[in-house]
């Protein structure tokens, strides 16, 4: 069983990265820019969190 709030903590860093990408651009993550054009921000944040978890 996971502790309460784990999902929100896991999505915190990707949400920050998405906010940064919206302001400054995400040239090194073109898939993220493409996803943000057709998906809500929270969905893109979870996708980014999953991708970061796979790379770790």
Phi, psi and omega in degrees: 000135180268150179293155179297136177088004181297319181296318181293325177290324181291332181267359183292310181295314177299326177296320177296317179297323179292318178300317178297317181295324179294325182279313189255350183094154181234065182295329181273355176229072183296332178295327179290318177298318179294320181294323181293339179283335184232005176229153175296158183300319181295322178294318178295324179295318179293321177297319178294320177298318178296318180294318178295323179293322178293326182283339183283000000 
